[in-house]
Structure formats: structure tokens, C-alpha cells
Amino acid sequence: MKSKFLQYWLFSCLIIFASCKNDKKTSSAEKDTAASKEYAADWDSLAKYNEAADWFKKAKFGIYAHWGVLSVPAYANDWYPRNMHIKGSDEYKHHVATYGEPSEFGYHDFVPMFKAEKFNAEEWAKLFKKAGARFAGIVAEHHDGWSNWDSETNPWNAADMGPHRDLVRELEKAIHGNGMKFITSFHKARTLQLFQQDSTKWEDDTSYFPYDPEMPTSSQDSLISIMYGNIPKKQFYKNWLSELHEVIHQYGPDLIYFDSKLDKIPDSIKVQFVADYFNYAEKNNKEVVITHKEGELPKSVSLEDLEKGRMNQKTEEYWLTDETVSVGSWSYTNDLGLKTSDEIIDLLADIVSKNGALMLNVSPMANGVIPENQQQILLEIGKWLEVNGEAIYDTDTWNVYGEGPTKQEKSGMFLDKITYTAQDVRYTRKGDAVYVIFLGWPGSNKEVLLKSFSESSANEKFSIVNANFLGNEEEVQFDLQADGLKLSTPSKKLSESAWVLKLETTTK
């Protein structure tokens, strides 16, 4: 009996031991797998990451805000913090008349005036969602050296000064809580003063703040000099990297946008940021996106952003356009001009048809209120997307991006305004459905010929099995001919903005 019990005990021990050994092997394998997903701080390793997240490719439309201390003066534009220190400029004259000499009342003296007392993150998030945004966020730090989050690195931050609130945290919770992806933008690189201690060269500098011995921008004070970027380069690089680390690990943004002049940051520093961000994403099972301008990061790890511009043809690569609802300034001013919702909808359709996405900026007041006239534009866009969003969200490009008389001569940033006509059309595709987005109203019961469907233009032979106007039950009269698709417009105007025809097709 004892012998059998002993045999059973020994057998059990062997089973347990083998099981533990297998567990250890599994654990080791899991660690090896996890380790294989770790990205080294070199471009070849980081290039293995998918720079175009699936959510971004589907989202198409987002909203963010230029808001912070730069919103306080509410004069001229978002370059007021720089220009107020330049003698003879309009901003300098205004500043002297309103606040006194900038040598006595510098930009940093606006900080206590940025109180954000009426800021409600939940209201912002709900507005952005109603506007149809799939991603939303805020400028985490503009060129002015002010951080909108609770920073241990930058003493000029919203938790320790000004509002004494973690504005990024509040907005991140509200935006993620309302089912949108969260974005932060960084403009800090331009803040570094390249020609420190030499006021004769600042006009050739790419720095935001000019060095001037008579201005606080050249202050040697250990605190003030940080805000104006008048610190040793190595310290600036260290702070740049540390601030990004804070935002990544404290708020988990899904997209980080960079403004121009990122070339002022050495590759050895930038590559550490990308590795930190990608490894954070892997650990937390997130898909993240980085954007760059003018080739200042490799395309293997980031998507190109075209500020106030776009591509003039459809592309294989995904990209982003950042545009603002306003005219003349990205941040709030008392006389801020605005675009129309129709203009922005046309822009969105054009961008999506070419494989891009639009990130639209709004300009809140210093107290945290988004003005009613800006809200109205957002709500009009949202109302249009409620009806026509299936032609935008989750779509791919079609055979051609569009047709019509209005031409965009070149790709790039800062393009001149383009006004589209009723004859301009943009195309998107989702599965077997092709969406025809008309950028104007040609009139009721008008005959239209879409030449992109002609036998000579089509990349594949197909037939149209069904057609309907989005938001309208009227039967579509159409005829697919050798020279294109002939159809009649509805008897009643569908929209004050663009309107959409959905075609269900089958390949022959």
C-alpha cells in the first residue's frame, strides 16, 4: 500500500514539475515575444511599426484647439507673443498702448491672466463629437513655451500657474470618454533660440522669440529664460524629450502632431522620443500616429502633415491636413474672421478623396469658451456628416479622386484659397459602393455627365445595380454610357453644401 502511494506521489511530483517547467518555458516564450516587440532607438527598428494606424485611416476628420496663454492678448494672431517684443511692429505698438513697454510687461506676465475659468472639457468633447470628429484634442505646447498639462519638467504649466488645472488631463478624459481618439500637438521646437547672446542675428533665426538684451526674451533669470527658450541647447533637448515622455505616459495620446522646425532637434533625440512612444503603444495595445512637416521625421515612422494645404492628386500614402476654422489667426482674437461650413466641407471632401484626413482647429477664448459663431460652424459640419458621413468615414480612394474645372496646381502647404463650383466632383469608395460628392448645386432636374465613368477612363468594367441620393428618397435617373454616367439631379436642392450620390456597383 505504501509502495503504491509512494509511486503515485512520485508520479504526481513529476507531473507538477513538468507542468512548472512548461509554464516556465511558456513564460520565457512570452517574454521573448514581448521582447521582440520592443523597438530600439534607431530608425531601422522603428520602421517596423505601422505608421498609419487603422483608426486614423478610417477616421478622416478631427478637431483640436489652439488655446493657452497666447489666447489672452486676443490681438493680431498667434504670433503676438513673438511680435510684441519687436520694436516698431503693430503688436509692439498695441502692447505698449495697452500694457506698457514689453521690457516691463513681457509675455510671461500674461500667465496669471490665463484663468480658463469657464473651461468645461465635457462640453468641448460633446461639441466636437456633434461636429462629427473622430479624433480631437489640444495644443499641448505652442511656440510660447507654455505647457497645458501638469509638467514636472516645465515650470510654466497650467497646473502650477495660470488656471491651476491640468487642462490636458481634463480634456483627455472627456474626449476618450466620448469615444474619440485623443490628440496632442507640440510646437516647442521653434522656441529654442539658436543665436543666443547675439541680437544681431535674430532676424535670420528660426526661433519664435527674438533675442534682445532690452527684452525679457533675453533674460538670464533661471525661470524666465526657460519660457523664452534662451537656455543651453543640451538642456532644451533634454526638456523637449522629457515633456513628451510626460504627455505620453500621463495621458496616452493616440496621435502626436509636430509643427515645423523639428529639424532643430537632433536625430539622436527625436529617435528616442519615437522609441518611447512606440514602446508605450505596444505595451498598452494602442495604435498611435505621429505627424511631421517637410520631411523632419522619416516617413517610415510618421505621416506627412500639410498645414493649410494638401495633395493635388490621390496618393498611396496617408497624410494629414491641419486647417483652421478662422481666417488670419490660429488662436482667438477679438476680430477673428471665420470660414464657412460649406468651405470646410468642400475641403474635407477633397482631402479624403486623395487619401488624406482633416484636422480642423478652433480658437477658444482665454476663459475657455468656444465662441458661438465657431460652434455654429462645427454644428453645421456635423449636421452635414449625419447625412453624408458614409461617403467620408471608413472610405478608400476610388479610381480617380475627382473631376471638374477647378484645378489645384501643386501639392504643399499654405495654398491659396480654392473656390469650387457645381461642376466639381470628388469620389470615395467603400467596398462595392462608390460615392459621388458634388461640391455645389447645379440646379434641379439638371442633366449631368460624369466622365470618370466612361469606358476610356474606367480601370475596370462594372455595372451599377443601384443608385440613391443620400438624405433623399427620390428615384435616381441614370444611364451608364460609353462616354460616362449620365444622370439627372434631384427635383429639390439636397444641401446648402456638398451633396452625395451613392452608387452600388458590381464588377463584370
SEMAR-669685 format. One line per field, with one value per residue (C-alpha): residue number from 1; x, y, z. Coordinates in steps of 0.02 Angstrom, whole numbers. Each point is the difference from the previous one (the first is absolute). Example, Ala and Ser with C-alpha at 12.3 -4.5 7.8 and 13.67 -1.06 7.14 Angstrom:
<sites>
seq (1  2)
X (615  69)
Y (-225  172)
Z (390  -33)
</sites>
This chain:
<sites>
seq (1  2  3  4  5  6  7  8  9  10  11  12  13  14  15  16  17  18  19  20  21  22  23  24  25  26  27  28  29  30  31  32  33  34  35  36  37  38  39  40  41  42  43  44  45  46  47  48  49  50  51  52  53  54  55  56  57  58  59  60  61  62  63  64  65  66  67  68  69  70  71  72  73  74  75  76  77  78  79  80  81  82  83  84  85  86  87  88  89  90  91  92  93  94  95  96  97  98  99  100  101  102  103  104  105  106  107  108  109  110  111  112  113  114  115  116  117  118  119  120  121  122  123  124  125  126  127  128  129  130  131  132  133  134  135  136  137  138  139  140  141  142  143  144  145  146  147  148  149  150  151  152  153  154  155  156  157  158  159  160  161  162  163  164  165  166  167  168  169  170  171  172  173  174  175  176  177  178  179  180  181  182  183  184  185  186  187  188  189  190  191  192  193  194  195  196  197  198  199  200  201  202  203  204  205  206  207  208  209  210  211  212  213  214  215  216  217  218  219  220  221  222  223  224  225  226  227  228  229  230  231  232  233  234  235  236  237  238  239  240  241  242  243  244  245  246  247  248  249  250  251  252  253  254  255  256  257  258  259  260  261  262  263  264  265  266  267  268  269  270  271  272  273  274  275  276  277  278  279  280  281  282  283  284  285  286  287  288  289  290  291  292  293  294  295  296  297  298  299  300  301  302  303  304  305  306  307  308  309  310  311  312  313  314  315  316  317  318  319  320  321  322  323  324  325  326  327  328  329  330  331  332  333  334  335  336  337  338  339  340  341  342  343  344  345  346  347  348  349  350  351  352  353  354  355  356  357  358  359  360  361  362  363  364  365  366  367  368  369  370  371  372  373  374  375  376  377  378  379  380  381  382  383  384  385  386  387  388  389  390  391  392  393  394  395  396  397  398  399  400  401  402  403  404  405  406  407  408  409  410  411  412  413  414  415  416  417  418  419  420  421  422  423  424  425  426  427  428  429  430  431  432  433  434  435  436  437  438  439  440  441  442  443  444  445  446  447  448  449  450  451  452  453  454  455  456  457  458  459  460  461  462  463  464  465  466  467  468  469  470  471  472  473  474  475  476  477  478  479  480  481  482  483  484  485  486  487  488  489  490  491  492  493  494  495  496  497  498  499  500  501  502  503  504  505  506  507  508)
X (0  139  93  -149  -25  184  -9  -154  83  157  -103  -99  158  68  -161  6  184  -28  -147  103  140  -122  -70  175  27  -163  45  170  -78  -121  143  94  -155  -21  184  -14  -132  115  64  179  41  55  -97  17  -80  -135  -43  -79  -142  -158  7  -178  -116  -161  -104  82  -29  -185  -27  29  -54  61  -3  126  26  135  -26  108  89  10  -191  10  54  -134  86  73  37  88  169  -41  115  147  -46  -42  188  48  11  -101  -117  -188  -6  137  -97  -160  90  79  -167  -94  123  156  175  33  164  -109  -150  63  -94  26  -99  -157  8  -103  -131  -28  -129  -107  -139  -141  87  -106  87  -160  -87  146  1  -188  12  143  -98  -156  110  44  179  74  156  22  120  102  165  98  137  13  155  -25  74  -162  -56  -186  32  69  186  144  122  -72  -38  -110  -147  -189  0  126  -43  -143  -157  80  -86  65  -87  69  -58  -176  -14  77  -128  -145  56  40  -159  -101  74  125  187  103  133  131  104  176  75  142  147  -13  19  186  99  140  96  3  97  3  -140  73  -51  -175  -83  83  -47  -138  -35  -169  65  129  155  5  102  -137  -139  -43  30  186  -23  132  -125  -1  -190  -42  135  -84  -161  90  114  156  86  145  -44  37  -118  -133  15  -12  -156  -78  21  -56  -159  -51  33  -116  -142  18  -2  -121  -133  26  -33  -48  81  142  15  158  9  143  183  16  165  70  -8  143  -45  78  -134  -146  33  -10  -171  -67  65  -79  -167  -4  52  -134  -126  53  -7  -174  -69  -27  20  84  42  136  -9  141  23  124  92  55  -33  19  -158  33  -56  -116  -128  23  -103  -40  -44  -136  37  -23  49  -60  -18  -50  145  43  64  -119  24  -78  -54  -14  -111  -88  -181  63  82  163  37  3  -33  -145  -1  -137  -27  24  -65  -76  -17  -170  -55  -26  182  61  -113  67  176  -38  -70  150  124  -86  -15  191  37  18  -85  -47  39  -97  56  -117  49  -73  6  119  -142  -27  -157  -10  -94  -176  44  136  -116  -131  123  47  -183  -36  143  -68  -175  70  99  -155  -73  155  129  -1  84  141  28  81  21  141  49  -83  77  19  -19  -120  -39  -53  66  84  182  125  164  119  13  67  -34  -76  -97  -106  -186  -90  -185  -88  -146  -156  95  137  -21  97  -5  23  -29  -56  -7  -108  -75  67  -46  -14  19  -60  80  -142  -180  -23  -189  -151  -34  163  89  176  133  136  142  101  -121  35  69  164  21  -58  134  -121  -162  -148  -186  -106  -133  -73  14  -69  27  50  -136  -128  -118  -27  36  163  -12  166  76  175  63  163  40  -43  -141  -147  -122  -128  16  -142  -154  42  163  78  122  69  170  61  -122  30  -53  30  29  -5  106  47  152  -34)
Y (0  116  -48  46  163  40  -37  111  139  -9  0  152  91  -36  66  157  25  -24  118  132  -25  24  154  69  -38  86  147  10  -10  136  108  -35  50  157  39  -21  138  121  135  58  184  -13  37  -175  -79  134  -20  -168  91  33  189  13  -67  -83  120  149  -69  -15  156  135  149  72  162  83  168  133  58  59  156  56  20  139  151  -44  114  -24  -188  -144  83  142  -75  22  160  98  -1  72  189  86  -145  23  -121  97  163  -81  -79  164  90  -138  -75  107  -32  -187  24  34  -110  -149  -146  -102  133  -59  -168  53  69  -172  -68  -116  33  -54  -149  -157  -148  -102  140  10  -188  -8  145  -84  -162  89  80  -175  -9  -173  70  158  88  152  90  -70  129  138  99  108  -125  -25  -177  -36  -151  -39  -3  -41  58  167  118  103  -118  10  -101  109  169  88  -109  -119  -143  -145  51  -144  -127  71  0  -172  -77  88  -41  -182  -10  56  -135  106  -19  129  107  121  119  64  159  15  -28  175  75  -41  159  -50  165  20  152  77  122  42  -169  -28  54  -149  -115  -129  29  62  128  128  26  181  58  127  -130  -143  -118  17  -16  -98  -37  -189  -7  131  -60  -171  73  100  -142  97  -150  -113  -113  -161  52  45  -170  -87  99  -32  -187  0  99  -121  -145  80  22  -175  -88  114  22  -135  104  -97  127  122  142  102  174  61  21  -173  -2  103  -158  -125  -170  -81  84  -23  -186  -20  82  -113  -157  57  31  -162  -106  83  -41  -182  -21  76  -81  167  56  169  126  132  140  107  144  21  -164  41  -181  -157  -52  -177  55  147  76  163  151  139  157  98  -107  -173  -116  39  -185  -156  -88  -173  75  66  180  140  178  118  148  127  54  179  121  85  -80  -172  69  109  186  128  26  -179  -35  -170  -119  -70  -177  -23  45  -123  -141  22  -5  -160  -87  49  -60  -167  -35  10  -112  134  50  172  66  161  129  104  155  10  158  9  -39  -168  42  -47  147  -31  43  -134  -124  32  -43  -162  -48  34  -116  -131  15  -28  -151  -76  -16  -21  -71  -172  82  60  -119  -171  33  -32  94  -46  -14  189  129  109  104  177  167  60  -52  -4  32  -68  -100  78  113  174  -11  141  -15  -107  29  -149  2  -105  -93  -59  -178  -109  -191  -121  -186  -126  -181  -6  171  154  171  150  160  153  159  113  2  13  17  -115  -130  42  -127  -41  -105  -80  -33  -101  -144  -3  -158  88  60  -150  -115  -145  -49  10  27  106  -102  138  188  119  177  2  81  -11  -139  66  -127  33  10  -59  -84  -74  39  -16  184  -5  -7  110  46  130  101  -10  109  87  68  -127  109  175  -85  -152  -141  -185  -134  -180  -129  -186  -87  -175  -50  -84)
Z (0  49  -158  -111  94  -19  -188  -18  99  -106  -161  59  42  -173  -80  107  -38  -187  6  90  -125  -144  86  12  -184  -44  109  -81  -173  45  58  -161  -99  104  -20  -189  0  88  -114  10  -16  -181  -159  -72  152  12  -185  43  87  -102  -15  -70  135  -58  104  -85  -174  42  105  -133  107  164  100  114  84  7  177  143  59  -183  6  130  -106  -130  -125  -175  -4  85  -33  119  135  -118  -90  158  37  -170  7  -135  -34  11  145  91  -19  60  147  55  -11  93  125  -5  -64  -25  93  152  -45  -98  -71  159  94  -91  91  153  -120  -79  123  -108  125  -118  -78  -1  -80  -13  -96  -121  -28  -30  -123  -95  -8  -63  -133  -62  62  23  86  102  115  40  -27  146  -23  -129  -49  154  123  97  45  17  110  172  -40  113  -135  -52  145  -118  6  28  160  92  -77  -88  14  127  -92  -103  -162  -103  129  5  -189  -21  117  -86  -177  34  103  -151  -111  -98  -19  95  -82  64  -104  37  -69  126  -117  -73  175  9  -29  -117  7  187  60  -175  -38  -170  -72  66  -164  -85  143  -8  184  56  124  -58  106  57  152  39  4  118  -147  41  188  95  139  25  -9  -131  -120  -12  -70  -133  -54  48  80  -51  -144  94  138  -127  -85  168  46  -172  21  181  -36  -136  117  128  -122  -72  167  92  -135  -133  -157  -155  -115  27  -124  -25  -73  -110  51  74  -95  144  106  -33  -70  152  107  -119  -18  190  1  -138  87  164  -85  -101  149  105  -136  -9  187  8  -158  -86  -179  -3  -135  -15  -128  -68  -121  -142  28  177  53  -108  -92  61  175  -32  -118  -91  52  -122  96  -92  -153  -75  -141  -176  -45  93  85  63  163  132  53  102  -32  148  -36  110  9  9  -120  47  168  78  175  53  -38  28  -186  -57  -176  -38  -146  -47  36  -188  -32  132  -62  -178  71  97  -154  -106  132  30  -186  -12  152  133  162  64  174  25  128  108  99  176  103  148  120  -86  -97  -184  -78  -66  -180  -1  83  -134  -138  88  22  -183  -48  120  -73  -175  59  81  -174  -107  119  -81  -150  115  147  -29  -186  -123  -156  -166  -174  -8  137  -100  -151  -43  -61  161  8  142  -86  132  160  159  147  8  -163  -65  31  -128  -33  -77  -121  -25  -138  120  62  121  16  145  13  131  -57  -156  32  -89  71  -114  100  -95  68  -52  -60  -189  13  7  -135  -89  -110  60  -86  108  -120  126  -33  -187  -79  -37  181  101  70  3  -82  117  2  117  88  107  26  131  61  184  103  -140  -54  -175  -136  -92  -189  -72  -152  -9  -176  -93  32  185  126  -46  137  50  159  128  -16  164  66  118  95  15  -5  -95  -39  -32  -123  56  -136  37  -129  -54  -101  -166)
</sites>
